[in-house]
Amino acid sequence: MKKREDEFYIGYVDGIGQHTKKTVRQFVLFGLLAVILIASIFAFTQNRFKNSTFELATTTKIMGVYHENPYPMLKVKTGENTFKNILLLGFGKFSANPYLKKIRNKSGSISGSMISIEGNLIYYNGKTLLQITNDEKVTLLETGQAHQAPRPSTIAKNMELKGEIVDPKCYFGVMKPGKGKIHRSCAALCISGGIPPVLVTSDDNNISEYYQITDQNGKAIHKDILPFIGKPSLLSGQIVQLEDWYQIRIDVNTIQELDLPSRIY
Amino acid sequence: MGVNYQTVLWNKNKKVYDKWIGIGILVYLICFIGITVATNPATSIETLIIRAFGTLAIALLHIVLVIGPLARLNTNFLPLLYNRRHLGVSMFLAALVHGGFSIFQFHSLGNVNPIYALVTSNMDYDSLTHFPFQVLGFFALIILFLMASTSHDFWLKNLSPKTWKRLHMLVYFAYALIIMHVFLGAFQQQPSFASIGILIFGFIIIASLHLIAAFKETRIDATVTQDTEDGWEYVCDVNDIPEDRAKIFIVEKERVAVFKYNNQLSAISNVCKHQGGPLGEGKIVDGCVTCPWHGYQYLPHNGQSPPPFTEKVATYELRIQNKKVYILPTPLPEGTEVTPILI
């Protein structure tokens, strides 16, 4: 029987023994197959992404009646007697308010004023939002359109809703996913920066409804709600309709965390 | 081996090694991104980058961690160990892309510093369900950064091999942090039997290989010398040592390698001064004991690296009687000349 050669590999010396070469080749081949398998498993097992859109590279100019109940929105005419209320947001994880300061300083209250804004649209499932990145692109066109601004109307005095509190900017398009545990820290940062909290509910048929969250007096909530963001929760309060948006007016102390996995879409 | 520090002492084997690292990374990214875009096209570019590089880093970390025990179990795997640091640095860069994009995406552009936001945006540190998993990934990234940035012989020399080794053993702590980061983060939001299963399988492979390698080393450590008279301890029969190779023995709790070459015997410390490699698993090449890990060399009769290199290891005195090899258990100062004994 032929004695096997005493192979010894030295990295800085060219050449490699036959047995060593064979082992290394087998390892590399196995490694490549493992890499393909791991990539396939991680890629195939991702949850479905929703078809939300954030037009980061495109700006759109919209015009409508500004109102804040309590969150900045623009009521935009989309057709004959049809309107859409677009939620206004700032750049990054901030509200729209810093970008409206300039025209507020010039004209005082701007509620009920006709305003044009150029920004990036965010939209999903019937809701539209607009990111403002430059206060120079906010123009006051006309004051005194208050009669066109939507008025909140109560549709239920006390209602319980199960869902997850999200930041609408990420949820409706900027991030995928913009919900759940992975996104929770980001949502907390967005809401603490002034972006309105929104409750997302989902029924058994995965049909979602969205509720802007305010305190019991209809005032904005931000920091007080942070511990509940991104967790399935039970909220109870008055339901208010603001044309194509709902609001839930709550006492944050009554929010109950539910020990459930997130089901929202 | 090198006298002066250079960024990389390139040679043919390192180039081939790096070429295959590049190919592996490319194959992974093409597979992950291709499958995601084809089957889940509503993804965003940021999410694609975060997930592709995060999962790539995990895959590379598993490969890095199996190479060590494989090379201890079978010397045919030693070429994989030789340039493992490049694989480690590649893994860190993949983790950095994942971590950097995640910090920018989730924790930047807000009303507080991104790192402060990362640590404080979710304060449920007392809950396993809601635990801020990002913090675990962040600390793992810091460890990987420390390892990658010191992954050069300059740092090995200046930190001392012992400190350097301790620092680089933190890779196991980083691995634990990364596993928890994934299980308390991604797997909570999108649990899947296959993806959880493959990480558990990876853990079993890594743990098993380390245990088997450790078992092999405990058998070596069980090869102790036996007391005899006059302070000399019996080591082995001269025929037990292969030509140009060594046998490793525990002498006074230290591993010693007894080499046979050119019809003579010499004994030196088993621990290479470079990264603590097992010199006794090396070979006499060009008259020098050559470390199996990175090819550091020592003259067997004095434990000194041949000039211009300056590394030195302890030497031991041997004697031979009736084909039986005996050793004086007290090590001589590093680099002490000891006349080889003739067989």
Interface residues (C-beta under 8 A of the other chain):
Chain A: D6 E7 F8 Y9 I10 G11 Y12 V13 D14 I16 H19 T20 K22 T23 V24 F27 V28 G31 L32 A34 V35 I36 L37 I38 A39 S40 I41 F42 A43 F44 T45 Q46 N47 R48 F49 K50 N51 S52 F54 F91 G92 K93 F94 M175 K176 P177 G180 K181 I182 H183 R184 S185 C186 A188 L189 C190 S192 G193 P227 G230 K231 D259 S262
Chain B: M1 L9 N11 K12 N13 K14 W20 I23 G24 V27 Y28 L29 C31 F32 I35 T36 T39 N40 A42 T43 S44 E46 T47 R51 T55 L56 I58 A59 I63 L70 N74 T75 N76 F77 L78 P79 L80 Y82 N83 Q105 F106 H107 S108 L109 G110 N111 V112 A117 L118 S121 N122 M123 T129 H130 P132 F133 Q134 G185 A186 Q188 Q189 Q190 S192 A194 S195 I198 P242 D244 R245 G282 K283 V285 T290 P292 H294 G295
